[in-house]
Amino acid sequence: MEFASESEAATAIQIFHDREVEGRRLTVNAAEDRPPRPTGPRVMRIERPRAGDDRPARSFKRKGSRRGLRGRKRSL
């Protein structure tokens, strides 16, 4: 929510902070800017098999959502 002035925002924070709504306490505070995201190419780390290691190297991240994984687990 945006306010026309700082005083309106401070008043709203004071009114609504720590108020109980439907059995839950509200926490209201002023929004802060997000830190900038890093720019540039993203580097994927490729795992290589070590000497004497019989496990295959996993060179990619498994695709799919967590919800899809949970659904597959339930169906087993």
HUVENBEL-V451818 format. One line per field, one symbol per residue. phi: phi as a letter, one per 40 degrees, with the letter a starting at -180 (. if undefined). psi: psi as a letter, one per 40 degrees, with the letter a starting at -180 (. if undefined). A space follows every 50 residues. Layout:
phi: ???
psi: ???
This chain:
phi: .bbcaccccccccccccgccbfgbccbbaccbccccccbhccbccbcbcc cgccccccbaccchcccccccccccc
psi: hiididdddddddddeheihhfeihihhiiiiiiiiiiiiihhhhhhiii heheiihheihhiiiddddddddde.
